[in-house]
Amino acid sequence: MNHLGSLQVAFGSIKLATAVNQRWAASGIQFSWSDMHRLHEAFWRRNTGMQVLAWAMEPDDTASLVERSRAEQVTVNSALWTTFLAVQYDSQGDRR
């Protein structure tokens, strides 16, 4: 069963994210494991009420996502994050 249609992945937005990632990579700024660990600890100290939802995709859905991501020349990670952010925006609106 293929549920990728329900993801409504906005690949145009992913291309924008890819461009931003490329500019970031060109900047030469890098985070060490220690930097990431400090950010992680600070985040969870400030956000104690947050919850993590774990889920898994069926192998066929995963293969379809990988194939579509390659066709769009984006990473699977970018496709998933863009989808999550688009769904969050659709459900919560612009909170700026």
Biopython code that builds the backbone (N, CA, C, O; Angstrom):
import numpy as np
from Bio.PDB.StructureBuilder import StructureBuilder

atoms = [
    (1, "MET", "N", (0.846, -1.180, 0.000)),
    (1, "MET", "CA", (0.000, 0.000, 0.000)),
    (1, "MET", "C", (0.890, 1.242, 0.000)),
    (1, "MET", "O", (1.793, 1.340, 0.832)),
    (2, "ASN", "N", (0.668, 2.175, -0.891)),
    (2, "ASN", "CA", (1.496, 3.366, -1.020)),
    (2, "ASN", "C", (0.766, 4.569, -0.444)),
    (2, "ASN", "O", (-0.290, 4.961, -0.941)),
    (3, "HIS", "N", (1.336, 5.155, 0.611)),
    (3, "HIS", "CA", (0.733, 6.309, 1.272)),
    (3, "HIS", "C", (1.466, 7.605, 0.948)),
    (3, "HIS", "O", (1.203, 8.625, 1.585)),
    (4, "LEU", "N", (2.366, 7.597, -0.011)),
    (4, "LEU", "CA", (3.140, 8.797, -0.307)),
    (4, "LEU", "C", (2.259, 9.950, -0.762)),
    (4, "LEU", "O", (2.598, 11.110, -0.528)),
    (5, "GLY", "N", (1.149, 9.660, -1.401)),
    (5, "GLY", "CA", (0.251, 10.727, -1.819)),
    (5, "GLY", "C", (-0.210, 11.560, -0.638)),
    (5, "GLY", "O", (-0.422, 12.765, -0.780)),
    (6, "SER", "N", (-0.369, 10.942, 0.524)),
    (6, "SER", "CA", (-0.827, 11.671, 1.707)),
    (6, "SER", "C", (0.251, 12.581, 2.270)),
    (6, "SER", "O", (-0.060, 13.478, 3.053)),
    (7, "LEU", "N", (1.504, 12.379, 1.895)),
    (7, "LEU", "CA", (2.570, 13.243, 2.402)),
    (7, "LEU", "C", (2.535, 14.637, 1.789)),
    (7, "LEU", "O", (2.938, 15.609, 2.427)),
    (8, "GLN", "N", (2.048, 14.735, 0.539)),
    (8, "GLN", "CA", (1.975, 16.027, -0.144)),
    (8, "GLN", "C", (3.324, 16.775, -0.057)),
    (8, "GLN", "O", (3.390, 17.921, 0.387)),
    (9, "VAL", "N", (4.369, 16.101, -0.485)),
    (9, "VAL", "CA", (5.709, 16.669, -0.410)),
    (9, "VAL", "C", (5.822, 17.854, -1.368)),
    (9, "VAL", "O", (5.517, 17.736, -2.555)),
    (10, "ALA", "N", (6.253, 18.972, -0.849)),
    (10, "ALA", "CA", (6.420, 20.182, -1.647)),
    (10, "ALA", "C", (7.859, 20.234, -2.154)),
    (10, "ALA", "O", (8.726, 20.842, -1.527)),
    (11, "PHE", "N", (8.103, 19.587, -3.302)),
    (11, "PHE", "CA", (9.472, 19.474, -3.780)),
    (11, "PHE", "C", (10.062, 20.816, -4.208)),
    (11, "PHE", "O", (11.284, 20.967, -4.200)),
    (12, "GLY", "N", (9.250, 21.780, -4.576)),
    (12, "GLY", "CA", (9.779, 23.115, -4.866)),
    (12, "GLY", "C", (10.412, 23.721, -3.623)),
    (12, "GLY", "O", (11.464, 24.355, -3.705)),
    (13, "SER", "N", (9.775, 23.526, -2.471)),
    (13, "SER", "CA", (10.321, 24.013, -1.206)),
    (13, "SER", "C", (11.590, 23.270, -0.849)),
    (13, "SER", "O", (12.509, 23.844, -0.264)),
    (14, "ILE", "N", (11.644, 21.996, -1.198)),
    (14, "ILE", "CA", (12.837, 21.206, -0.910)),
    (14, "ILE", "C", (14.009, 21.741, -1.720)),
    (14, "ILE", "O", (15.134, 21.796, -1.222)),
    (15, "LYS", "N", (13.756, 22.135, -2.963)),
    (15, "LYS", "CA", (14.842, 22.693, -3.773)),
    (15, "LYS", "C", (15.366, 23.978, -3.149)),
    (15, "LYS", "O", (16.569, 24.237, -3.184)),
    (16, "LEU", "N", (14.476, 24.788, -2.578)),
    (16, "LEU", "CA", (14.910, 25.994, -1.884)),
    (16, "LEU", "C", (15.767, 25.615, -0.674)),
    (16, "LEU", "O", (16.816, 26.215, -0.437)),
    (17, "ALA", "N", (15.316, 24.618, 0.087)),
    (17, "ALA", "CA", (16.094, 24.165, 1.247)),
    (17, "ALA", "C", (17.458, 23.647, 0.813)),
    (17, "ALA", "O", (18.454, 23.869, 1.500)),
    (18, "THR", "N", (17.508, 22.959, -0.319)),
    (18, "THR", "CA", (18.779, 22.456, -0.836)),
    (18, "THR", "C", (19.706, 23.614, -1.166)),
    (18, "THR", "O", (20.899, 23.555, -0.867)),
    (19, "ALA", "N", (19.178, 24.661, -1.774)),
    (19, "ALA", "CA", (19.997, 25.836, -2.102)),
    (19, "ALA", "C", (20.542, 26.483, -0.828)),
    (19, "ALA", "O", (21.705, 26.885, -0.779)),
    (20, "VAL", "N", (19.706, 26.582, 0.193)),
    (20, "VAL", "CA", (20.158, 27.143, 1.474)),
    (20, "VAL", "C", (21.239, 26.251, 2.077)),
    (20, "VAL", "O", (22.242, 26.750, 2.586)),
    (21, "ASN", "N", (21.039, 24.932, 2.022)),
    (21, "ASN", "CA", (22.046, 24.003, 2.547)),
    (21, "ASN", "C", (23.378, 24.154, 1.814)),
    (21, "ASN", "O", (24.439, 24.098, 2.436)),
    (22, "GLN", "N", (23.327, 24.343, 0.508)),
    (22, "GLN", "CA", (24.556, 24.509, -0.266)),
    (22, "GLN", "C", (25.277, 25.801, 0.128)),
    (22, "GLN", "O", (26.503, 25.823, 0.230)),
    (23, "ARG", "N", (24.516, 26.872, 0.347)),
    (23, "ARG", "CA", (25.139, 28.124, 0.793)),
    (23, "ARG", "C", (25.769, 27.949, 2.168)),
    (23, "ARG", "O", (26.855, 28.466, 2.432)),
    (24, "TRP", "N", (25.079, 27.213, 3.047)),
    (24, "TRP", "CA", (25.611, 26.944, 4.393)),
    (24, "TRP", "C", (26.917, 26.163, 4.276)),
    (24, "TRP", "O", (27.900, 26.493, 4.940)),
    (25, "ALA", "N", (26.931, 25.134, 3.440)),
    (25, "ALA", "CA", (28.139, 24.323, 3.267)),
    (25, "ALA", "C", (29.290, 25.175, 2.747)),
    (25, "ALA", "O", (30.437, 24.990, 3.156)),
    (26, "ALA", "N", (28.988, 26.104, 1.851)),
    (26, "ALA", "CA", (30.027, 26.961, 1.284)),
    (26, "ALA", "C", (30.571, 27.950, 2.314)),
    (26, "ALA", "O", (31.680, 28.458, 2.152)),
    (27, "SER", "N", (29.811, 28.228, 3.362)),
    (27, "SER", "CA", (30.249, 29.202, 4.369)),
    (27, "SER", "C", (31.424, 28.692, 5.192)),
    (27, "SER", "O", (32.161, 29.480, 5.785)),
    (28, "GLY", "N", (31.600, 27.360, 5.230)),
    (28, "GLY", "CA", (32.706, 26.791, 5.995)),
    (28, "GLY", "C", (32.411, 26.630, 7.479)),
    (28, "GLY", "O", (33.252, 26.122, 8.220)),
    (29, "ILE", "N", (31.231, 27.053, 7.926)),
    (29, "ILE", "CA", (30.874, 26.912, 9.339)),
    (29, "ILE", "C", (30.497, 25.457, 9.598)),
    (29, "ILE", "O", (29.714, 24.865, 8.855)),
    (30, "GLN", "N", (31.057, 24.896, 10.651)),
    (30, "GLN", "CA", (30.769, 23.506, 10.992)),
    (30, "GLN", "C", (30.471, 23.396, 12.475)),
    (30, "GLN", "O", (31.020, 24.139, 13.289)),
    (31, "PHE", "N", (29.600, 22.465, 12.815)),
    (31, "PHE", "CA", (29.287, 22.171, 14.201)),
    (31, "PHE", "C", (29.965, 20.863, 14.578)),
    (31, "PHE", "O", (29.937, 19.890, 13.824)),
    (32, "SER", "N", (30.569, 20.857, 15.746)),
    (32, "SER", "CA", (31.191, 19.632, 16.245)),
    (32, "SER", "C", (30.140, 18.824, 17.006)),
    (32, "SER", "O", (29.030, 19.295, 17.253)),
    (33, "TRP", "N", (30.514, 17.604, 17.370)),
    (33, "TRP", "CA", (29.630, 16.777, 18.194)),
    (33, "TRP", "C", (29.348, 17.490, 19.507)),
    (33, "TRP", "O", (28.220, 17.457, 19.999)),
    (34, "SER", "N", (30.347, 18.126, 20.073)),
    (34, "SER", "CA", (30.181, 18.847, 21.334)),
    (34, "SER", "C", (29.175, 19.995, 21.170)),
    (34, "SER", "O", (28.328, 20.211, 22.036)),
    (35, "ASP", "N", (29.274, 20.730, 20.052)),
    (35, "ASP", "CA", (28.315, 21.809, 19.775)),
    (35, "ASP", "C", (26.895, 21.257, 19.706)),
    (35, "ASP", "O", (25.977, 21.799, 20.322)),
    (36, "MET", "N", (26.725, 20.176, 18.951)),
    (36, "MET", "CA", (25.403, 19.577, 18.797)),
    (36, "MET", "C", (24.872, 19.104, 20.145)),
    (36, "MET", "O", (23.692, 19.284, 20.446)),
    (37, "HIS", "N", (25.733, 18.502, 20.954)),
    (37, "HIS", "CA", (25.311, 18.008, 22.257)),
    (37, "HIS", "C", (24.850, 19.162, 23.152)),
    (37, "HIS", "O", (23.827, 19.043, 23.828)),
    (38, "ARG", "N", (25.587, 20.272, 23.166)),
    (38, "ARG", "CA", (25.193, 21.440, 23.962)),
    (38, "ARG", "C", (23.857, 22.002, 23.489)),
    (38, "ARG", "O", (23.012, 22.354, 24.311)),
    (39, "LEU", "N", (23.655, 22.093, 22.167)),
    (39, "LEU", "CA", (22.379, 22.563, 21.630)),
    (39, "LEU", "C", (21.237, 21.622, 22.013)),
    (39, "LEU", "O", (20.154, 22.067, 22.392)),
    (40, "HIS", "N", (21.492, 20.330, 21.909)),
    (40, "HIS", "CA", (20.487, 19.326, 22.271)),
    (40, "HIS", "C", (20.082, 19.467, 23.737)),
    (40, "HIS", "O", (18.895, 19.512, 24.058)),
    (41, "GLU", "N", (21.064, 19.536, 24.611)),
    (41, "GLU", "CA", (20.785, 19.661, 26.044)),
    (41, "GLU", "C", (20.025, 20.948, 26.350)),
    (41, "GLU", "O", (19.071, 20.930, 27.127)),
    (42, "ALA", "N", (20.436, 22.068, 25.746)),
    (42, "ALA", "CA", (19.757, 23.340, 25.978)),
    (42, "ALA", "C", (18.314, 23.299, 25.482)),
    (42, "ALA", "O", (17.413, 23.812, 26.146)),
    (43, "PHE", "N", (18.092, 22.688, 24.317)),
    (43, "PHE", "CA", (16.738, 22.578, 23.776)),
    (43, "PHE", "C", (15.827, 21.842, 24.740)),
    (43, "PHE", "O", (14.732, 22.315, 25.043)),
    (44, "TRP", "N", (16.274, 20.673, 25.231)),
    (44, "TRP", "CA", (15.405, 19.861, 26.072)),
    (44, "TRP", "C", (15.241, 20.445, 27.473)),
    (44, "TRP", "O", (14.244, 20.160, 28.135)),
    (45, "ARG", "N", (16.184, 21.250, 27.940)),
    (45, "ARG", "CA", (15.991, 21.958, 29.218)),
    (45, "ARG", "C", (14.868, 22.975, 29.081)),
    (45, "ARG", "O", (14.082, 23.167, 30.008)),
    (46, "ARG", "N", (14.792, 23.632, 27.912)),
    (46, "ARG", "CA", (13.779, 24.678, 27.683)),
    (46, "ARG", "C", (12.438, 24.121, 27.219)),
    (46, "ARG", "O", (11.424, 24.813, 27.300)),
    (47, "ASN", "N", (12.418, 22.909, 26.747)),
    (47, "ASN", "CA", (11.204, 22.340, 26.149)),
    (47, "ASN", "C", (10.834, 21.015, 26.811)),
    (47, "ASN", "O", (10.742, 19.982, 26.148)),
    (48, "THR", "N", (10.626, 21.059, 28.112)),
    (48, "THR", "CA", (10.356, 19.831, 28.857)),
    (48, "THR", "C", (9.003, 19.209, 28.521)),
    (48, "THR", "O", (8.808, 18.016, 28.753)),
    (49, "GLY", "N", (8.077, 19.977, 27.988)),
    (49, "GLY", "CA", (6.761, 19.449, 27.665)),
    (49, "GLY", "C", (6.653, 18.832, 26.288)),
    (49, "GLY", "O", (5.587, 18.351, 25.904)),
    (50, "MET", "N", (7.752, 18.841, 25.534)),
    (50, "MET", "CA", (7.729, 18.306, 24.177)),
    (50, "MET", "C", (7.646, 16.783, 24.210)),
    (50, "MET", "O", (8.105, 16.140, 25.153)),
    (51, "GLN", "N", (7.050, 16.223, 23.162)),
    (51, "GLN", "CA", (6.967, 14.779, 23.022)),
    (51, "GLN", "C", (7.532, 14.382, 21.666)),
    (51, "GLN", "O", (7.514, 15.172, 20.722)),
    (52, "VAL", "N", (8.027, 13.173, 21.575)),
    (52, "VAL", "CA", (8.572, 12.647, 20.331)),
    (52, "VAL", "C", (7.651, 11.536, 19.838)),
    (52, "VAL", "O", (7.283, 10.636, 20.593)),
    (53, "LEU", "N", (7.287, 11.611, 18.575)),
    (53, "LEU", "CA", (6.442, 10.595, 17.963)),
    (53, "LEU", "C", (7.301, 9.749, 17.038)),
    (53, "LEU", "O", (7.899, 10.262, 16.092)),
    (54, "ALA", "N", (7.360, 8.467, 17.312)),
    (54, "ALA", "CA", (8.131, 7.555, 16.462)),
    (54, "ALA", "C", (7.175, 6.865, 15.492)),
    (54, "ALA", "O", (6.066, 6.492, 15.872)),
    (55, "TRP", "N", (7.602, 6.695, 14.245)),
    (55, "TRP", "CA", (6.795, 6.008, 13.245)),
    (55, "TRP", "C", (7.709, 5.349, 12.243)),
    (55, "TRP", "O", (8.903, 5.644, 12.180)),
    (56, "ALA", "N", (7.147, 4.464, 11.470)),
    (56, "ALA", "CA", (7.929, 3.757, 10.452)),
    (56, "ALA", "C", (7.126, 3.726, 9.155)),
    (56, "ALA", "O", (5.896, 3.783, 9.164)),
    (57, "MET", "N", (7.852, 3.634, 8.037)),
    (57, "MET", "CA", (7.214, 3.537, 6.725)),
    (57, "MET", "C", (7.355, 2.110, 6.218)),
    (57, "MET", "O", (8.314, 1.408, 6.540)),
    (58, "GLU", "N", (6.386, 1.702, 5.426)),
    (58, "GLU", "CA", (6.451, 0.400, 4.782)),
    (58, "GLU", "C", (7.604, 0.404, 3.770)),
    (58, "GLU", "O", (7.917, 1.459, 3.218)),
    (59, "PRO", "N", (8.238, -0.736, 3.514)),
    (59, "PRO", "CA", (9.353, -0.790, 2.558)),
    (59, "PRO", "C", (9.010, -0.222, 1.177)),
    (59, "PRO", "O", (9.835, 0.469, 0.578)),
    (60, "ASP", "N", (7.812, -0.500, 0.664)),
    (60, "ASP", "CA", (7.430, 0.036, -0.654)),
    (60, "ASP", "C", (7.316, 1.554, -0.633)),
    (60, "ASP", "O", (7.718, 2.223, -1.585)),
    (61, "ASP", "N", (6.764, 2.104, 0.460)),
    (61, "ASP", "CA", (6.650, 3.551, 0.591)),
    (61, "ASP", "C", (8.037, 4.196, 0.687)),
    (61, "ASP", "O", (8.292, 5.250, 0.105)),
    (62, "THR", "N", (8.914, 3.539, 1.430)),
    (62, "THR", "CA", (10.282, 4.045, 1.571)),
    (62, "THR", "C", (10.980, 4.062, 0.214)),
    (62, "THR", "O", (11.634, 5.044, -0.139)),
    (63, "ALA", "N", (10.844, 2.991, -0.533)),
    (63, "ALA", "CA", (11.469, 2.920, -1.864)),
    (63, "ALA", "C", (10.912, 4.005, -2.777)),
    (63, "ALA", "O", (11.665, 4.613, -3.538)),
    (64, "SER", "N", (9.613, 4.255, -2.715)),
    (64, "SER", "CA", (9.004, 5.303, -3.544)),
    (64, "SER", "C", (9.519, 6.683, -3.149)),
    (64, "SER", "O", (9.790, 7.521, -4.010)),
    (65, "LEU", "N", (9.653, 6.916, -1.845)),
    (65, "LEU", "CA", (10.167, 8.201, -1.376)),
    (65, "LEU", "C", (11.610, 8.408, -1.830)),
    (65, "LEU", "O", (11.969, 9.498, -2.275)),
    (66, "VAL", "N", (12.425, 7.385, -1.722)),
    (66, "VAL", "CA", (13.820, 7.468, -2.161)),
    (66, "VAL", "C", (13.883, 7.746, -3.666)),
    (66, "VAL", "O", (14.652, 8.596, -4.117)),
    (67, "GLU", "N", (13.079, 7.030, -4.426)),
    (67, "GLU", "CA", (13.060, 7.220, -5.882)),
    (67, "GLU", "C", (12.643, 8.643, -6.251)),
    (67, "GLU", "O", (13.278, 9.275, -7.095)),
    (68, "ARG", "N", (11.585, 9.147, -5.625)),
    (68, "ARG", "CA", (11.112, 10.504, -5.928)),
    (68, "ARG", "C", (12.145, 11.538, -5.496)),
    (68, "ARG", "O", (12.371, 12.517, -6.208)),
    (69, "SER", "N", (12.768, 11.338, -4.352)),
    (69, "SER", "CA", (13.787, 12.275, -3.878)),
    (69, "SER", "C", (14.961, 12.328, -4.847)),
    (69, "SER", "O", (15.458, 13.412, -5.156)),
    (70, "ARG", "N", (15.409, 11.176, -5.327)),
    (70, "ARG", "CA", (16.495, 11.149, -6.307)),
    (70, "ARG", "C", (16.096, 11.870, -7.580)),
    (70, "ARG", "O", (16.889, 12.622, -8.146)),
    (71, "ALA", "N", (14.868, 11.645, -8.037)),
    (71, "ALA", "CA", (14.388, 12.301, -9.265)),
    (71, "ALA", "C", (14.362, 13.823, -9.102)),
    (71, "ALA", "O", (14.608, 14.561, -10.056)),
    (72, "GLU", "N", (14.063, 14.283, -7.887)),
    (72, "GLU", "CA", (14.001, 15.721, -7.608)),
    (72, "GLU", "C", (15.359, 16.283, -7.181)),
    (72, "GLU", "O", (15.503, 17.490, -6.986)),
    (73, "GLN", "N", (16.348, 15.404, -7.037)),
    (73, "GLN", "CA", (17.713, 15.766, -6.631)),
    (73, "GLN", "C", (17.753, 16.439, -5.260)),
    (73, "GLN", "O", (18.396, 17.470, -5.062)),
    (74, "VAL", "N", (17.041, 15.814, -4.324)),
    (74, "VAL", "CA", (17.054, 16.262, -2.932)),
    (74, "VAL", "C", (17.287, 15.042, -2.048)),
    (74, "VAL", "O", (17.107, 13.907, -2.487)),
    (75, "THR", "N", (17.681, 15.277, -0.819)),
    (75, "THR", "CA", (17.860, 14.160, 0.104)),
    (75, "THR", "C", (16.510, 13.735, 0.665)),
    (75, "THR", "O", (15.561, 14.519, 0.690)),
    (76, "VAL", "N", (16.435, 12.500, 1.108)),
    (76, "VAL", "CA", (15.219, 12.010, 1.756)),
    (76, "VAL", "C", (14.960, 12.830, 3.019)),
    (76, "VAL", "O", (13.813, 13.154, 3.327)),
    (77, "ASN", "N", (16.009, 13.161, 3.737)),
    (77, "ASN", "CA", (15.872, 13.983, 4.938)),
    (77, "ASN", "C", (15.203, 15.315, 4.605)),
    (77, "ASN", "O", (14.292, 15.741, 5.314)),
    (78, "SER", "N", (15.645, 15.976, 3.534)),
    (78, "SER", "CA", (15.031, 17.247, 3.132)),
    (78, "SER", "C", (13.569, 17.057, 2.752)),
    (78, "SER", "O", (12.729, 17.891, 3.090)),
    (79, "ALA", "N", (13.262, 15.981, 2.060)),
    (79, "ALA", "CA", (11.872, 15.708, 1.669)),
    (79, "ALA", "C", (10.986, 15.521, 2.896)),
    (79, "ALA", "O", (9.883, 16.063, 2.962)),
    (80, "LEU", "N", (11.471, 14.757, 3.860)),
    (80, "LEU", "CA", (10.678, 14.517, 5.067)),
    (80, "LEU", "C", (10.496, 15.783, 5.890)),
    (80, "LEU", "O", (9.383, 16.086, 6.320)),
    (81, "TRP", "N", (11.581, 16.532, 6.116)),
    (81, "TRP", "CA", (11.471, 17.759, 6.909)),
    (81, "TRP", "C", (10.577, 18.787, 6.238)),
    (81, "TRP", "O", (9.794, 19.462, 6.906)),
    (82, "THR", "N", (10.687, 18.907, 4.940)),
    (82, "THR", "CA", (9.822, 19.846, 4.228)),
    (82, "THR", "C", (8.367, 19.430, 4.370)),
    (82, "THR", "O", (7.488, 20.275, 4.545)),
    (83, "THR", "N", (8.118, 18.153, 4.295)),
    (83, "THR", "CA", (6.753, 17.651, 4.477)),
    (83, "THR", "C", (6.239, 17.957, 5.873)),
    (83, "THR", "O", (5.119, 18.443, 6.033)),
    (84, "PHE", "N", (7.053, 17.675, 6.887)),
    (84, "PHE", "CA", (6.632, 17.948, 8.261)),
    (84, "PHE", "C", (6.346, 19.432, 8.460)),
    (84, "PHE", "O", (5.343, 19.802, 9.071)),
    (85, "LEU", "N", (7.229, 20.276, 7.942)),
    (85, "LEU", "CA", (7.035, 21.718, 8.095)),
    (85, "LEU", "C", (5.802, 22.206, 7.345)),
    (85, "LEU", "O", (5.085, 23.078, 7.836)),
    (86, "ALA", "N", (5.547, 21.651, 6.159)),
    (86, "ALA", "CA", (4.361, 22.035, 5.384)),
    (86, "ALA", "C", (3.085, 21.631, 6.125)),
    (86, "ALA", "O", (2.124, 22.398, 6.168)),
    (87, "VAL", "N", (3.074, 20.439, 6.704)),
    (87, "VAL", "CA", (1.910, 19.979, 7.459)),
    (87, "VAL", "C", (1.713, 20.844, 8.697)),
    (87, "VAL", "O", (0.586, 21.207, 9.034)),
    (88, "GLN", "N", (2.807, 21.172, 9.371)),
    (88, "GLN", "CA", (2.710, 22.028, 10.547)),
    (88, "GLN", "C", (2.147, 23.398, 10.154)),
    (88, "GLN", "O", (1.274, 23.927, 10.843)),
    (89, "TYR", "N", (2.632, 23.965, 9.070)),
    (89, "TYR", "CA", (2.138, 25.262, 8.611)),
    (89, "TYR", "C", (0.655, 25.175, 8.254)),
    (89, "TYR", "O", (-0.128, 26.056, 8.607)),
    (90, "ASP", "N", (0.275, 24.099, 7.546)),
    (90, "ASP", "CA", (-1.136, 23.928, 7.169)),
    (90, "ASP", "C", (-2.044, 23.807, 8.390)),
    (90, "ASP", "O", (-3.168, 24.310, 8.386)),
    (91, "SER", "N", (-1.558, 23.144, 9.427)),
    (91, "SER", "CA", (-2.411, 22.915, 10.593)),
    (91, "SER", "C", (-2.354, 24.058, 11.615)),
    (91, "SER", "O", (-3.321, 24.280, 12.343)),
    (92, "GLN", "N", (-1.226, 24.786, 11.675)),
    (92, "GLN", "CA", (-1.075, 25.832, 12.683)),
    (92, "GLN", "C", (-1.029, 27.222, 12.102)),
    (92, "GLN", "O", (-1.189, 28.194, 12.840)),
    (93, "GLY", "N", (-0.820, 27.354, 10.817)),
    (93, "GLY", "CA", (-0.721, 28.679, 10.210)),
    (93, "GLY", "C", (0.625, 29.324, 10.465)),
    (93, "GLY", "O", (1.518, 28.729, 11.069)),
    (94, "ASP", "N", (0.749, 30.535, 10.001)),
    (94, "ASP", "CA", (1.994, 31.292, 10.139)),
    (94, "ASP", "C", (2.027, 31.908, 11.534)),
    (94, "ASP", "O", (1.197, 32.752, 11.871)),
    (95, "ARG", "N", (2.984, 31.479, 12.332)),
    (95, "ARG", "CA", (3.067, 31.955, 13.725)),
    (95, "ARG", "C", (4.159, 33.000, 13.922)),
    (95, "ARG", "O", (4.628, 33.188, 15.044)),
    (96, "ARG", "N", (4.568, 33.672, 12.873)),
    (96, "ARG", "CA", (5.618, 34.677, 13.045)),
    (96, "ARG", "C", (5.146, 35.836, 13.858)),
    (96, "ARG", "O", (5.908, 36.773, 14.098)),
]
sb = StructureBuilder()
sb.init_structure("model")
sb.init_model(0)
sb.init_chain("A")
sb.init_seg("    ")
for serial, (resi, resn, name, xyz) in enumerate(atoms, 1):
    if name == "N":
        sb.init_residue(resn, " ", resi, " ")
    sb.init_atom(name, np.array(xyz, "f"), 0.0, 1.0, " ", f" {name:<3s}", serial, name[0])
structure = sb.get_structure()
